[in-house]
Amino acid sequence: MDPSPQLIAIALFFSCILLYNALIKKNSIKGNQIKEAPEPAGAWPVIGHLHLLGGGDQLLYRTLGAMADNHGSAFTIRLGSRRAFVVSSWEVVKECFTINDKALASRPTTVAAKHMGYNYAVFGFAPYSSFWREMRKIATLELLSNRRLEMLKHVRASEVDIGIRELYNSWANNSSSPVAVELKQWLEDLTLNVVVRMVAGKRYFGSAGASDDGEARRCQKAINQFFRLIGIFVVSDALPFLGWLDLQGHERAMKNTAKELDAILEGWLDEHRQRRVSAGIKDEGEQDFIDALILGGSDTTAGTLTWAISLLLNNRHMLKKAQEELDLHVGKDRQVEDSDVKNLVYLQAIIKETLRLYPAGPLLGPREAMEDCKVAGYHVPAGTRLIVNVWKIQRDPRVWTNPSAFLPERFLTSHGDVDVRGQQFELIPFGSGRRSCPGVSFALQVLHLTLARLLHSFELATPMDQPVDLTESSGLTIPKAFLPHAYLPSSMAIEPSTEGRLDAI
């Protein structure tokens, strides 16, 4: 007998109920398996946790570090309509930059990257794509390869030589008496000269063949403004619907800075193209463009050297120990060379300890998840921003004894095998994984050679032997709020054999 329509309807009804219950149970089990990262209390509607992150003189990496003390080494914050996953331990960051490195390899869209990064074309700001991979290949295998850096090492050496010679002349012109030097400015001039000569074949500062000083200061001002604006909070990054208002005026400042930098870089490229045409070499505009972007390294390198010298001036026994090492391995009758650095283990430890305490990028560059992934057992959905608090990681008391103290000796004993190139996650001042800094070798070469030459040639002191103020200020990097002046009584006046160091230039 055929079933009646009523029986069929009843059977279908109960089948739908059973299917619905099965789906609900499945989704419930799946939901229970998704573990969300803890979130600080106090989020407000629309703006999320923005009001807790402060502003003005409040330093974001310190604020996030304090949150990590309360909520653990991995937590989530809401930045307006965006979510960010904040990481503050080496174990979690290792998981991010190994297992999940590709999933977390993209960059978020920001107002700064749009206006000052050629609409996300600069490879430091570009989202993960075949275009970015090609640019990364050019940067690592061509522009910043060991072969290229070896070819251009004479530029580094000659610029440091000229800078040291000019300091000596300042001392000599002051009747061989101590002379006050604004170290941050001198270091910025020196590092910018190195980069501009490598990129454009010209030097900006100093008397030895320097170009127009007005253009030089204009370039330097634009670079400083670039780094200030890159690290500044823009309301429309968190609340895109307010972008048209430009409430803070930052977008206008970014556009002006981009125009200024673009005009400077275009001038360099025009000069470079003319030289190539005159030499019968085919123009390679794209490579030149990427070359010009190396300019950003001058700011971070000068900043690290400023911190290193400031820390040494506050720890004179360490400064003396570094100079004794230089005299032992180099002597007093010649200049320090790149080949000497491998023997200067204490100097290397000073650079490592400076990068540990004051990494150039305390929060690295923000990343964005391209797909759902799991980090530290927590679900990280696609579109979530990743913030790595390197400043907090490198001051972890579980790893570093007396973590806030400047102790270079730790890299000669307990942490002697720790490197800064991103393979050991307790110390990652240059980042790690696909988005690590491609200029790490160049930066380390300039840092070691410049600091070694300065300490080898001069005795450093502060006015009335006062300690240097180590107050930090806000920005993408960790700039010093108060700039150190140092008196440079040259040791050459005391020890005749020391004069050979300058005669060798």
C-alpha positions, 0 to 999 in steps of 0.5 A, spaced: 500 500 500 502 506 498 504 511 504 499 517 504 501 524 503 500 525 511 505 520 513 510 523 508 509 530 510 510 527 518 516 523 516 519 529 512 517 534 518 521 529 523 527 528 518 528 536 518 527 536 526 533 531 526 537 534 521 536 541 524 538 538 531 544 535 528 547 541 525 546 545 531 550 540 535 555 539 530 556 547 530 556 547 537 562 542 538 565 546 532 564 552 536 567 549 543 573 547 539 575 554 537 578 558 543 578 565 543 584 569 545 583 573 552 581 580 551 582 586 556 576 589 559 573 596 558 572 596 551 567 601 548 562 600 543 565 603 536 572 605 538 574 598 542 580 599 546 583 605 543 581 609 549 586 604 553 592 605 549 593 613 551 596 618 546 601 624 547 607 621 551 604 614 552 608 609 549 604 604 546 609 598 546 610 599 554 602 600 554 601 593 551 607 590 555 603 592 561 597 589 558 601 582 557 602 582 564 595 582 566 592 578 560 598 573 558 603 573 552 597 573 547 591 577 547 586 580 543 585 588 542 579 591 538 582 597 534 575 600 532 573 596 527 579 592 527 582 586 531 589 585 533 592 579 536 598 582 540 604 577 542 609 578 547 613 572 548 618 568 544 615 562 544 608 565 541 612 569 536 616 563 534 610 559 532 607 566 528 614 566 524 615 559 523 608 554 523 604 560 521 609 565 517 606 565 511 599 565 513 601 572 517 605 574 512 601 580 509 601 587 511 594 591 513 592 597 509 593 604 512 593 611 511 601 612 511 602 606 507 597 608 502 600 616 501 607 615 503 608 608 500 606 609 493 599 606 494 602 600 497 608 599 492 614 599 497 615 592 499 616 594 506 608 596 506 606 591 500 601 586 501 603 578 500 603 577 493 607 575 487 609 582 486 612 583 493 615 576 492 619 579 486 621 585 490 623 581 496 628 577 491 631 583 488 632 586 495 635 580 498 639 577 492 641 584 488 641 590 492 643 588 499 646 581 497 653 580 501 656 581 494 653 588 493 655 590 500 662 587 499 663 591 492 660 598 496 664 597 503 669 602 500 663 607 501 662 605 508 669 606 510 670 612 506 664 616 509 666 614 516 673 616 515 671 623 513 666 623 519 672 622 524 677 626 520 671 632 521 671 631 528 678 631 529 678 638 525 673 641 530 677 639 536 684 641 533 680 648 531 678 649 538 686 649 540 686 642 542 681 643 547 674 639 548 669 640 543 662 639 544 658 635 539 651 633 538 652 626 537 645 625 534 646 630 528 653 627 527 650 620 526 644 622 522 649 626 517 654 620 517 649 614 516 645 619 511 651 620 507 653 612 507 646 611 504 646 616 499 652 615 496 650 608 495 644 609 492 645 616 488 653 616 488 653 623 492 654 625 499 650 630 503 654 633 509 661 635 510 666 639 506 669 633 502 665 634 496 658 635 499 652 637 495 647 643 497 646 643 504 639 646 503 637 640 499 641 635 505 637 638 510 630 638 506 632 630 505 633 629 512 627 633 515 623 629 510 626 622 513 625 624 520 617 626 518 616 620 514 618 615 521 614 620 525 608 619 521 609 612 520 608 610 527 603 615 529 595 613 530 591 615 525 583 615 526 581 612 520 585 606 520 581 604 526 574 607 523 575 607 516 568 611 515 571 617 518 577 617 513 574 623 509 574 628 515 582 627 516 580 629 523 588 630 526 591 633 519 595 627 519 593 625 512 595 632 509 602 631 513 603 624 510 601 627 503 606 633 503 611 628 506 610 624 500 611 629 495 617 632 498 621 625 498 618 623 491 621 630 489 628 628 492 628 621 490 626 623 483 632 628 482 637 622 484 634 618 479 634 623 474 642 624 475 643 616 476 639 615 469 643 621 466 650 617 468 647 611 465 645 613 459 652 617 458 656 610 460 651 607 455 648 602 460 640 601 459 636 604 464 633 600 470 628 604 473 625 599 477 631 597 480 633 604 482 626 605 485 627 600 490 635 602 491 632 609 493 627 606 498 634 603 502 634 610 505 630 609 511 636 605 514 639 611 515 634 613 521 634 607 524 642 606 524 643 613 527 638 611 532 641 605 534 648 608 535 645 614 539 643 609 544 649 605 544 653 611 545 649 614 550 649 607 554 656 607 554 657 614 557 652 612 562 657 606 564 664 609 563 667 602 565 664 599 559 666 604 555 673 603 557 673 596 556 671 597 549 677 601 548 682 597 551 679 591 546 680 596 540 687 597 543 689 590 544 686 587 537 687 593 532 693 597 536 694 605 536 698 605 529 692 604 524 684 605 523 679 599 525 677 595 519 671 591 517 676 585 518 677 587 525 670 586 527 670 579 528 675 579 533 672 585 537 667 581 541 665 586 546 664 591 541 659 586 538 656 585 545 655 592 546 651 592 539 647 586 541 645 589 548 643 596 545 639 592 540 636 588 545 634 594 550 632 599 544 630 595 538 629 600 532 622 597 531 619 596 538 613 593 535 616 591 528 612 592 522 604 590 523 602 584 519 595 581 517 593 574 517 591 572 510 587 566 512 584 563 519 590 560 523 591 557 530 597 561 534 598 559 542 592 555 541 588 561 540 583 562 533 586 567 529 581 569 524 583 572 517 584 579 517 586 580 524 592 584 525 599 581 528 602 586 533 609 583 536 611 587 542 619 586 541 620 591 546 617 586 551 620 580 549 627 582 549 626 584 556 623 578 559 625 576 566 624 569 564 630 569 559 634 575 561 637 576 568 636 583 570 632 585 564 632 592 564 640 593 565 645 595 560 649 588 561 653 587 554 657 581 558 651 577 558 652 576 550 659 573 552 657 568 557 649 566 558 647 568 551 654 568 548 650 564 542 644 568 541 644 572 534 640 578 532 638 575 525 632 572 527 633 565 528 633 565 535 626 568 537 629 571 544 632 577 540 629 579 534 630 586 533 630 585 525 624 581 525 624 574 523 621 570 517 618 572 510 618 579 513 624 580 516 629 586 515 633 585 508 638 590 510 640 586 517 647 585 514 648 592 512 646 595 518 650 591 522 656 593 518 655 600 519 653 599 526 660 596 528 664 600 524 662 607 526 662 605 533 669 602 533 672 608 529 669 613 534 671 609 540 678 608 537 679 615 535 676 619 541 675 619 549 668 621 550 665 625 556 659 629 557 658 636 560 660 636 567 660 628 567 653 628 568 649 622 566 645 622 559 638 622 560 635 616 557 628 618 556 624 615 550 620 618 545 614 616 541 615 614 534 615 608 529 622 607 532 625 608 539 628 615 538 631 619 544 627 624 547 633 628 549 639 628 545 646 627 548 652 632 547 659 629 548 665 632 549 670 629 545 677 630 548 681 627 542 686 621 545 691 623 540 693 629 544 695 625 549 698 619 546 703 621 540 702 614 537 695 615 536 695 620 531 697 614 526 690 612 526 688 619 523 694 619 518 692 612 516 685 615 513 
